[in-house]
């Protein structure tokens, strides 16, 4: 099986490197070229940011050409990626991570964990080109990449650990492989609800569980029980696995 994740806004570029051996695909290059033409006011309006965040984004694209690289799995530093213990993995576990995970990005498309990237800020909600939104821009490219990769690896199941914002790019009407969506909910006042921060952390915990246990069959995902989460049979279905825990 292949597992997809969302990127995070926060990135840690410490210990990054300069190299001349990294090449962007054409769509990434076009996005970077366009983003570099925007004024601070343009970026503020486009990304709905201001103050220190805006100043940081302005600097990122102003100095993008000379910025250093870092492997994607090590560069992203949000809630999901804090739970993916890359530094603790054995060689076998790291190989599993590199071979079975993909990170969806509004700037880079579909990234393998060992793909080199530069610091950036760009969401799937941000319309860089006026004639198409990011979903339209990346739809064919990302779906083809996923399909080709699964075919080459002889995989037939996609595990969706990405957020709704990023997983919407998958064209479920034409995607030729089965997809299982994973969701995490908290019990509150007798009802189960999704809480964004907790869900992000849980996706990371699930990713770590998959890597450490070298999961190969979807049924084995149901054994996940980190930090009080349990597979909820009543809320789940064949195509959606829901994990719940008591409210905190």
C-alpha positions in Angstrom: 0.0 0.0 0.0 0.9 3.6 -0.5 0.2 6.3 2.1 -0.3 10.0 1.4 0.3 12.9 3.8 -0.3 16.6 3.8 2.7 19.0 4.2 2.8 21.5 7.0 3.1 25.3 7.0 5.9 25.2 9.5 9.3 24.0 8.3 12.7 23.5 9.9 15.5 24.3 7.5 18.4 23.8 10.0 21.1 21.5 8.7 19.9 22.2 5.1 22.4 21.9 2.3 23.2 23.6 -1.0 23.4 21.3 -4.0 23.2 21.6 -7.8 21.7 18.2 -8.3 18.0 19.1 -7.7 15.7 19.9 -10.6 12.1 21.1 -10.3 9.4 19.8 -12.6 8.0 22.4 -15.0 4.9 23.2 -13.0 6.9 23.9 -9.8 9.2 26.2 -11.8 6.3 28.1 -13.2 4.8 28.6 -9.8 8.1 29.9 -8.3 8.6 32.2 -11.3 5.1 33.7 -10.7 5.4 34.0 -7.0 8.7 35.9 -7.3 6.8 38.6 -9.3 4.4 39.4 -6.5 4.8 42.5 -4.4 4.5 42.3 -0.6 1.0 43.7 -0.9 0.1 41.0 -3.5 1.4 38.3 -1.2 -0.5 39.7 1.7 -3.8 39.8 -0.2 -3.2 36.4 -1.9 -2.2 34.5 1.3 -4.2 36.5 3.8 -1.1 37.2 5.9 0.6 40.2 7.4 3.3 41.3 9.9 6.2 38.9 10.6 4.6 36.1 8.6 4.3 38.3 5.5 7.9 39.5 5.9 9.1 35.9 6.2 7.2 34.9 3.0 8.5 37.9 1.1 12.1 36.9 2.1 11.5 33.3 1.1 10.5 34.1 -2.5 12.9 37.0 -2.9 15.9 34.7 -2.0 14.4 31.5 -3.3 17.1 30.8 -6.0 19.9 30.8 -3.4 18.1 29.1 -0.6 19.3 25.7 0.6 17.6 22.3 0.3 16.5 19.7 2.8 14.7 16.3 2.4 11.0 16.8 2.6 10.4 14.4 5.5 13.0 16.3 7.5 12.0 19.8 6.4 8.3 19.8 7.4 7.9 20.3 11.2 4.2 20.5 11.9 2.1 18.3 14.2 2.1 15.3 11.8 5.8 15.3 11.2 6.8 15.7 14.9 5.3 12.2 15.4 7.2 10.6 12.6 10.4 9.8 14.4 12.8 9.8 11.4 15.9 10.2 13.6 15.0 7.0 15.5 14.3 4.7 12.5 16.4 1.8 11.6 17.7 1.5 8.1 14.8 -0.9 7.3 12.2 1.5 8.8 13.6 4.4 6.8 13.5 2.4 3.6 9.9 1.6 4.3 9.1 5.2 4.8 10.8 6.3 1.6 9.1 3.5 -0.4 5.6 3.8 0.9 4.9 7.4 1.7 4.2 10.5 -0.4 3.6 14.1 0.7 1.3 16.3 -1.4 2.4 19.8 -1.9 0.8 22.9 -3.5 4.3 23.9 -4.8 5.9 20.6 -5.6 3.1 18.3 -6.4 3.7 14.8 -5.1 6.9 14.4 -3.0 8.7 11.3 -1.8 10.1 11.6 1.7 13.7 11.9 0.4 12.8 14.6 -2.3 14.9 17.7 -1.7 12.8 20.9 -1.3 13.3 24.5 -0.3 11.4 26.5 2.3 8.1 27.8 1.0 4.6 28.8 2.0 1.7 27.9 -0.3 -1.7 26.2 0.4 -4.1 24.5 -2.0 -6.5 27.4 -1.3 -4.2 30.0 -2.8 -4.8 30.8 -6.5 -1.4 31.8 -7.9 -2.7 31.8 -11.5 -5.9 33.7 -12.2 -7.2 31.1 -14.7 -7.0 28.0 -12.5 -7.0 27.0 -8.9 -4.3 24.7 -7.4 -6.5 21.7 -7.7 -7.0 22.3 -11.4 -3.3 23.1 -11.8 -2.0 19.9 -10.1 -4.9 17.4 -10.7 -3.5 15.5 -13.8 0.1 15.7 -12.6 -0.5 14.3 -9.1 -3.0 11.7 -10.1 -0.7 10.4 -12.8 2.2 10.4 -10.4 0.3 8.4 -7.8 -1.1 5.9 -10.4 2.3 5.4 -12.1 4.1 4.9 -8.7 1.5 2.4 -7.5 1.7 0.5 -10.7 5.5 0.4 -10.6 5.5 -0.8 -7.1 2.7 -3.3 -7.7 0.6 -1.7 -5.0 -3.2 -1.7 -5.2 -4.3 0.3 -2.1 -3.9 4.0 -1.2 -4.2 5.0 2.4 -5.3 8.6 2.8 -3.7 10.2 5.9 -3.8 13.7 4.2 -6.1 16.5 5.2 -9.3 17.2 3.2 -7.6 20.2 1.8 -4.9 18.2 0.1 -6.6 14.8 -0.5 -9.3 16.6 -2.6 -6.8 16.7 -5.4 -7.3 12.9 -5.9 -9.8 12.3 -8.8 -11.7 9.5 -7.2 -13.9 9.0 -10.3 -10.9 7.9 -12.4 -8.3 6.8 -9.9 -7.8 3.1 -10.7 -6.9 1.9 -7.2 -8.8 1.4 -3.9 -8.6 4.2 -1.3 -9.1 4.0 2.4 -9.6 7.3 4.2 -8.5 7.5 7.8 -10.2 9.8 10.3 -9.7 10.6 14.0 -12.4 11.9 16.3 -12.7 12.9 20.0 -15.6 12.2 22.2 -17.2 15.3 23.7 -20.6 15.5 25.3 -21.5 12.1 24.1 -20.6 12.8 20.5 -17.6 12.2 18.4 -16.0 15.2 16.7 -12.9 15.9 14.6 -10.5 18.4 16.3 -7.9 19.7 13.8 -4.9 19.8 16.1 -5.5 16.4 17.6 -6.3 14.9 14.2 -3.0 16.2 12.8 -1.0 14.6 15.6 -2.9 11.4 15.2 -2.0 11.2 11.5 1.6 11.4 12.5 1.1 8.8 15.2 -0.6 6.5 12.7 2.3 7.1 10.2 4.8 6.2 12.8 2.8 3.0 13.7 2.7 2.0 10.0 6.5 2.5 9.6 7.6 0.8 12.8 5.3 -2.2 12.2 6.0 -2.4 8.4 2.2 -2.6 7.8 1.3 -4.3 4.5 -2.4 -5.1 5.0 -5.1 -2.6 5.6 -6.8 -4.7 8.3 -3.6 -4.4 10.4 -4.2 -0.6 10.6 -7.2 -1.4 12.9 -4.7 -2.4 15.6 -3.5 1.2 16.0 -4.1 2.3 19.6 -1.6 5.0 20.4 -2.6 7.7 23.0 -6.0 6.2 23.6 -7.3 5.9 20.1 -9.2 2.8 19.2 -10.8 1.6 15.9 -14.5 2.4 16.0 -16.3 -0.3 14.1 -19.7 1.5 14.3 -18.4 4.7 12.6 -16.1 2.9 10.2 -16.8 1.3 6.8 -14.9 -0.7 4.2 -13.6 2.5 2.7 -13.2 4.6 5.8 -11.5 3.7 9.1 -12.5 5.9 12.0 -10.5 5.9 15.3 -12.0 7.5 18.4 -11.0 8.3 21.9 -12.6 9.7 25.0 -12.5 13.5 25.2 -9.6 15.3 26.8 
